[in-house]
Amino acid sequence: MSQRLPRRTLLQTAVAAPAAGLVAGSVLDAAPAQAGSGKFDVDSPRFSIAVLPDTQYLFDEDASDPEPLRATFAYLREARKDGNVAFMTHLGDVTEHGSEHEIELASKTFKELDGKVPYSVLAGNHDINGGTTADTRGDSAYLRAFNPKRFAKAPTFGGASPDGYNSYHVLKAGGRQWLILALDWRISDAGVAWAQSVLDEHRTLPAIVTTHDLAYADDNGTAYLSSYGQTLWDKLIRRNDQIFLTLNGHYWPPGRTVLKNDAGHDVHVHITNYQDRYYGGAGMIRLYAFDLARGVIDVSTIAPWFLAKDPAKRTALEEETIELTGPVDRFSLPIDFDARFAGFAPIVPPASRPASAVVLRDTVAYWRFDNLGLTDGATVANGTVVRDLAKRGNDLTVASIGAGAPLLLSADHHLGAPAHASIRFNGGKSPDRGAILATGPSAPLNSLTFERGYTIEAFIKLPAPFEGDHAWMGILSWQGRSGDAGKTSGWSQDEPTCSLNLSGERFLQYVVYPNDRDADPTSWSHALPVGRWMHVAVVNDGRRTTIYIDGSKIARNPTQPSRGIATLGKPFTIGATQFAERFGQGFYGWIGDVRITARALPTRDFLTSTF
């Protein structure tokens, strides 16, 4: 028989499970869009905006060929439901000469999107008399085809300027609303005033400005404001913090830059134009894939017409132009959306919830820290009592361990937590030090064995940066020794009968010695992130135990049977794990509300109004 390796050795040779995102039971309770779901999902944190630049060489008198654009539109119709495409915006120069024939052919082609994918179109200098401004231009073939009446029934259409050449759309995507401004070639002062009025009426919406001429790029892909672009920047964009992205065509090569607005925030300025590429760009589109869960916009550039062709029949130039992968065509923009939009659309945190809304019929203990009568940053002194709000007699008392480290009350909390307060633990080692909250020797919780199942929930946060050696610190535990429970299967008979711990690699470990067998089924998580609140739930259904982090089941949950907990009448502890009658390092980080329920809760109850 091979020798059993210690837990710590096992962990060092193990492979971490991949980090799970917020899925079931998240604060927003929003599931991602599923491929083939049949309709656009307005609540998914993942959606795309398609950008279609200058198509003028596809609508050039008797050399016109709308077939590439038809393929692009067919792709977008499918991507509307399968890829969660929220919108398409054209950047001007729909046609080469703006003639009746060209505009009519373009209009007929665009009808393939009408009523299927919301979109905007704006005039470029080739679509109208480029020497005029919108409010002096009057009628044109372009306006007769792409006037406000055409878009009136679109679910996103918000309105147009009096001349009809400027418009705006409001998208519902990612669980919020977004403003798209489609501004005409050489917008006039009256047009700027109209655009400002739209922004003023939608002051809390993040905005994207689309126009034909704003910036150009050098051969390295670095963008610079054009002369007209500088004017539009000074008169409109820099003054309105809600504008975070601008999109324009007109110039090639493509490029991008980041400018600072008057609020000191980033504005991403992008040029998209492929008319200089094979087949006049072949209806190539750029997809801006917003991922609000990851805090990023992933940008890609593809030619659907070439993608749809039989690979065996594609020409060499078609193969080369299926997808562009250079640094200005395929890239990611990390954006902390909440922080970037906080100046005009701050997140309003949910109000705290009373204990009566949190305590369930089977709740055996519930603790929170907003009722201690202390201010943010105040020391929570030894001897302080934290009441069990389930009123089952499981009050906690604060005490130092090892060399001691004072507890601090903190206003920091998980947005989904019922209480808007937490405890800051400052445990460490060399020497071991920290503080705990523990039930008294006669608390009912000490002797509960949870034969029918249980759920243990806690909100935790690790500091960023995560400094120092904090290996094997305890979070929650019962203090009884596994050896005293007659268990021989574990790493050591001095190990507590139940504990939730954190390794030096920041892997969450839950180990339990059940009542019904000599075993120690142990769950391991992925490496936990730092600087972010998490909801941890340990759920036992009377047969086996499963760990959830932010409502997502972790990968390394054992299938070994596990019923009940051999608690042995020993105190329950928050903030450290007792080993061989001695506490080690105390917890390093924040702990918010903690709840223990004598049944397995379904994941839909996590982080909801229940808890």
C-alpha positions, 0 to 999 in steps of 0.5 A: 500500500502506498503512503498517503500524502499530506494535503499540502503535498497533494495540492502542490502537485494538483492542477487548478480548476479553471476560474468560473464566471458569474452564472446561475445565482449571480447578483445580476442573475443574467445568463449569457446568450445561447447560440441558436436561442432564436432571438436577441438577448437584451440581458446577456452581458455579452453582445456585439455591435457591427461596424460597416465602413465605406461601401462606395465601391460596391455601388459605383454606377454600372460597376456596382455589385451589391452581392458582398453586402447581401452576404454581410447582411445575411451573416448579420441576420443570423448573428442577431440571434446566434451571436447576440448582435445588437446593432449595425452602424454604417460609417458613411460613403454608402455610394461612390457618386450619390446618384439616383441609380447608386442610392436606389440600389443601395437602398434596395440592398439595405432592405434586407436588414429592415425589420431584422437587425437595427442599424444606422446610416449616415451620409459621407461626402460621396453620398451628398454634395460634400461642400454643404452642411446638413442644414443647408443641403436640403433634399438629396437622393440619399435623404429620400432613401435613408430618411427618418421615416425609414427607421421610425419602426425600428425598436432602437430609433430615437429621432433625427435632427430637423434636416433629417441627416443626423439621427440617434438610436438607443440600444437595450443590451447587456442589461442596460441602455446605450446611445448611438449618435449617427452624425452627418458629414460636416455637421453644422453648429445647429447639428452640434446643438441637436446632438448636445440636446440628445446627450442632455436628454439621455445623460445617464447613457454611455454613448458612441459617436459614429460619423464619417470624418473624425480621425486619420491614421499613419502607417503604424495605425496610430490615429490623429484627429483630422482638422474637422475632427478636432472641431467636433472633438472640441465642440461636442465629444470632449465636453460629454463624459458619456461619449467613450467610443468614436467610430469613423471611416473616410480615411485608410489605413485603419487606426486607433488612439485614446484621448482624454476628455475634459473629465480626464477619462479615456475616449477610444477613437477608431478608424475603420475603412477597407475600401482600399482592400480587395474588392472594395472591402467586399462588405467587410465588417468589424465586430465590437464584442462587448463582454461586461462580465470580463470588462473588455471589448473584443474587436475582430474584422471579417468578410462574410462574403468570403467566409460563405464561399466553398473553401475549395473554390476561394481564390487566393485574394479571397483567402487572404481577406477572409479575416484581418488580424493586424493590431488595428483590426483584431484587438481587445479594449479592457474597460472597467465599465462601471468605473468609466461610466460612474461619472454620469451613471453611478451604480446605486447599490441595493439597500441593506436587507433586514435579518428577517428577510434573510433568516429562513425556516431552517436557518440555524445561525446568521451573523452580520456586522452592521449592528455593532455600533461601530464606525468604519475602521473602528477596532472590534475589541476582544469580548465583543459579542456578535449576535446570532440574528437567527435567534438560535443562541449561537452568538459569537465572541471576539478573541485574539489568537497567537500574537494577536491582530485586531479586527476592524469594522469595515464598510466594504461589502459585496453588492449582493450582501444583505448587510453593508458591513464586514470585518477586516481580518489582519492575520499572519504568520511568523509569528502566527497571529490573528483574531477569531469569532467563536460560539460559546461552549454551550451554543446549539450549533456546536452539536448539530450534525446536519444529517439531512444536509446543510448550506454554509454561506459566506461573503469573502474578499482577499486583499489586492495586492495579496502580500506576504505568506498566508498559506493555510489560513482558516476561514470557517471551522468547527474546532473538534479533532477528527481523531476524537471523532474516531476518524483515521482516514485524513491527513492527521487526527489533529485536523478539525472535523470540518473546515474551510481554508485557503492555501498559499496558492489561494485555492479554497479547500473544504474538508469534512469528516462526516458522521456516517463513515471514516472518510474526509471528502475534500473540495478544492477550488481554482485560485481565488481572485484578489480585490474582489468580493465573492460569495462562497456556498458549501452545499450538502444534500445529505449525500455529498458536498458541492462548493459554489463560488458566485453561484458557479459550481467548482470543478473539484467536488468529490463524488465520495458520499458524505452525510452530516458533520462530526461536530463533537460539541466543539465551538464554531469559529470564523477567522481561523482553523484550530489544529491540535488544540492550537490555532494557526494563522488567522484569516487575511482579508474581509468576511461579510455576512455568514449564514448556516442553514440545515438543508441544501439550498438551491443555487437560485437562492444564492445572492438573491433576496433570500440572502 
